[in-house]
């Protein structure tokens, strides 16, 4: 899943697009490089980001969705019902919902749905507490999956919300047990989506903190791990390297030559 941020303030500056034409070009480039889905969002969800009005988000997102829908499968990354509804009308086939509140809409419109775990947006990672992060995230996503199925959602992905209201330790614990989340999703005939691309925790794992521009290797390592664990979709800024990693993982080791 290639990321298109139609925003001036997303946490990775190189991912920002501030015009419709630039955003469409970025999405078409993702498709050309092998992305299965392009995810279009018009509101940054990084810590401290300013909220975007419904009107502004519609103006940012809908022309881009319309411009990309004929080139491949498009998802809309939004927490607003009006934006999701308008995007689907323009050809989006997945609602990627960080608020986990739009499953009834996805069921009504007959499109795919991503349910993501997130505590209240105002809770900072340092203030987030879990008795058992895997158990609590799993319970949340299991409940979301049941509600999505009851609402008539067909294609369904569960996203543990790596980096959202979680410390580095929480993120690593979830990554270490992705196989459990994949098994949970399978119980609901669903799949798992993981987004680690260039996130802050990846920059703090080594001896020297890494800026967002220097987190490609960590992104690829975590994405490859997710693929090996059976995750169906990885949400990435860097499509071509992730596709290459997927091809290497998929190639039988017995056929790898010198």
C-alpha positions in Angstrom: 0.0 0.0 0.0 1.7 3.2 -1.2 1.1 6.4 0.7 0.0 9.6 -0.8 -0.2 12.5 1.7 -2.1 15.4 0.3 -0.9 17.4 3.3 1.6 20.1 4.2 2.5 18.7 7.6 2.9 14.9 7.5 5.8 13.7 9.6 8.0 12.6 6.6 8.6 15.8 4.5 9.4 13.9 1.3 5.9 12.3 1.4 4.0 15.6 1.4 2.2 16.8 -1.7 0.5 20.2 -1.7 -1.2 20.1 -5.1 -3.7 17.8 -6.8 -1.4 17.3 -9.8 1.6 16.4 -7.6 -0.5 14.0 -5.5 -1.8 12.2 -8.6 1.7 12.0 -10.0 2.9 10.4 -6.7 0.1 7.9 -6.7 0.6 6.9 -10.4 4.3 6.5 -9.6 3.4 4.1 -6.8 1.3 2.1 -9.1 4.0 2.0 -11.7 6.5 0.7 -9.2 4.2 -2.2 -8.2 1.9 -1.0 -5.4 -1.3 -3.0 -5.0 -3.1 -0.2 -3.4 -2.6 3.6 -3.1 -3.8 5.2 0.1 -4.8 8.8 -0.2 -5.1 11.0 2.9 -5.6 14.7 3.5 -5.1 15.0 7.2 -1.9 14.3 9.1 -2.2 12.1 12.2 1.3 12.7 13.5 1.4 13.8 17.2 0.5 17.5 17.5 -0.8 17.9 14.0 -3.6 20.4 13.5 -7.1 19.1 12.7 -8.3 19.6 9.2 -11.9 20.8 8.5 -14.2 18.5 6.5 -14.3 21.0 3.6 -10.5 21.3 3.4 -10.1 17.5 3.6 -12.7 17.0 0.8 -10.9 19.6 -1.4 -7.6 17.9 -0.9 -8.6 14.3 -1.2 -11.4 13.9 -3.6 -9.8 15.2 -6.8 -6.8 12.9 -6.1 -8.9 9.9 -5.6 -10.8 10.7 -8.9 -7.5 11.1 -10.7 -6.1 7.8 -9.5 -9.1 5.5 -9.5 -8.6 4.5 -13.1 -5.0 3.4 -12.5 -5.4 0.9 -9.7 -7.1 0.2 -6.4 -7.4 3.3 -4.2 -8.0 3.6 -0.5 -9.1 6.7 1.3 -7.4 7.4 4.7 -9.9 9.4 6.7 -11.8 9.5 9.9 -14.7 11.6 8.4 -17.8 9.9 7.1 -18.4 12.6 4.5 -14.9 12.3 3.1 -15.1 8.5 2.9 -18.5 8.6 1.2 -17.3 11.1 -1.4 -14.1 9.2 -2.0 -16.0 6.0 -2.6 -18.3 7.8 -5.0 -15.2 8.8 -7.0 -13.8 5.3 -7.1 -12.1 4.5 -3.8 -12.5 0.8 -2.9 -11.2 0.7 0.6 -11.8 2.9 3.6 -8.7 3.1 5.8 -10.1 4.3 9.1 -7.8 5.3 12.0 -10.8 6.1 14.2 -12.3 2.6 13.8 -15.8 4.2 13.5 -16.7 3.9 9.8 -17.4 0.2 9.4 -21.1 0.7 9.0 -20.4 3.0 6.1 -18.0 0.6 4.5 -20.6 -2.2 4.8 -23.3 0.1 3.4 -21.2 1.0 0.4 -19.8 -2.4 -0.2 -16.1 -1.5 0.0 -13.1 -2.9 1.9 -12.3 -1.6 5.4 -9.2 -1.2 7.6 -9.9 -1.1 11.3 -7.0 0.3 13.3 -6.2 0.3 17.0 -5.7 3.6 18.5 -6.2 5.1 22.0 -7.6 8.6 22.1 -5.6 10.9 19.8 -4.6 13.2 22.6 -2.8 10.5 24.5 0.9 10.7 23.9 3.0 7.6 23.6 4.7 8.3 26.9 1.4 8.5 28.7 0.0 5.3 27.1 -0.3 2.4 29.5 -1.2 -1.2 28.8 -1.3 -4.2 31.1 -0.6 -6.4 28.2 -0.4 -4.5 24.9 -0.9 -7.6 22.7 -3.9 -8.7 24.6 -5.5 -5.3 24.7 -4.9 -4.6 21.0 -6.2 -8.0 20.1 -9.3 -7.5 22.1 -10.0 -4.2 20.5 -9.4 -5.5 17.0 -11.4 -8.6 17.6 -14.4 -6.5 18.7 -13.9 -4.2 15.7 -13.8 -7.2 13.4 -17.0 -8.6 14.8 -18.7 -5.2 14.4 -17.4 -4.9 10.9 -18.7 -8.3 9.9 -22.1 -7.5 11.5 -22.2 -4.3 9.4 -21.7 -6.3 6.2 -18.1 -5.5 5.5 -16.6 -7.8 3.0 -12.9 -7.4 2.6 -11.5 -6.6 6.0 -8.0 -5.7 7.4 -7.0 -5.3 11.1 -4.2 -2.8 11.8 -2.5 -2.9 15.2 -1.7 0.8 14.9 2.1 0.7 15.2 3.3 4.1 16.4 -0.2 5.3 17.5 -0.3 6.0 21.3 2.4 3.4 21.8 6.0 3.4 23.1 8.9 1.8 21.3 8.5 -1.2 23.7 4.8 -1.5 22.8 5.6 -1.3 19.1 8.3 -4.0 19.3 6.1 -6.2 21.4 3.3 -6.1 18.7 5.8 -6.7 15.9 7.2 -9.7 17.8 3.7 -11.3 18.0 2.4 -10.4 14.5 1.7 -14.1 14.0 -0.9 -13.9 16.8 -2.6 -11.0 15.1 -2.6 -12.8 11.8 -4.3 -15.8 13.5 -6.8 -13.5 15.1 -7.6 -11.9 11.8 -8.0 -15.4 10.2 -10.6 -16.2 12.8 -12.8 -13.5 11.2 -11.7 -14.4 7.6 -9.8 -11.1 7.6 -6.2 -10.0 7.0 -3.7 -7.8 8.8 -2.3 -4.4 7.6 0.9 -3.0 9.2 2.4 0.5 8.8 5.9 1.0 10.2 7.3 3.1 7.4 9.8 5.7 8.7 8.1 5.9 12.1 9.9 7.5 15.0 10.5 4.3 17.0 12.6 2.9 14.2 15.0 5.9 14.6 15.7 5.1 18.2 16.7 1.5 18.1 20.4 2.0 17.5 23.2 3.8 19.3 22.6 7.0 17.4 19.0 8.4 16.8 18.1 8.5 13.2 16.1 11.3 11.5 13.1 10.4 9.4 15.2 10.7 6.2 17.5 7.9 7.5 14.9 5.3 8.5 14.6 3.4 5.2 16.6 0.4 6.3 14.6 0.0 9.5 11.4 0.4 7.5 12.3 -2.3 5.1 13.5 -4.7 7.9 10.2 -4.3 9.8 8.2 -4.6 6.6 10.0 -7.8 5.6 9.4 -9.2 9.0 5.7 -8.4 8.7 5.5 -10.1 5.3 7.2 -13.2 6.8 4.7 -13.3 9.6 1.8 -13.4 7.1 0.7 -9.8 7.0 -1.3 -9.1 3.9 -0.6 -5.4 3.4 2.3 -3.1 4.4 1.7 0.6 4.2 4.8 2.2 2.9 6.3 5.5 1.7 9.0 3.7 -0.4 7.2 1.4 -2.8 10.0 0.1 -5.0 12.3 -1.1 -2.2 9.4 -2.8 -0.4 8.4 -4.5 -3.7 11.9 -5.8 -4.1 11.9 -7.1 -0.5 8.7 -8.9 -1.2 10.1 -10.5 -4.3 13.2 -11.7 -2.4 11.0 -13.2 0.3 8.7 -14.9 -2.2 11.6 -16.5 -4.1 12.2 -20.1 -2.9 15.6 -20.2 -1.3 16.5 -23.4 -3.1 16.4 -21.5 -6.4 18.6 -18.7 -5.3 21.9 -18.9 -7.3 25.3 -17.6 -6.4 
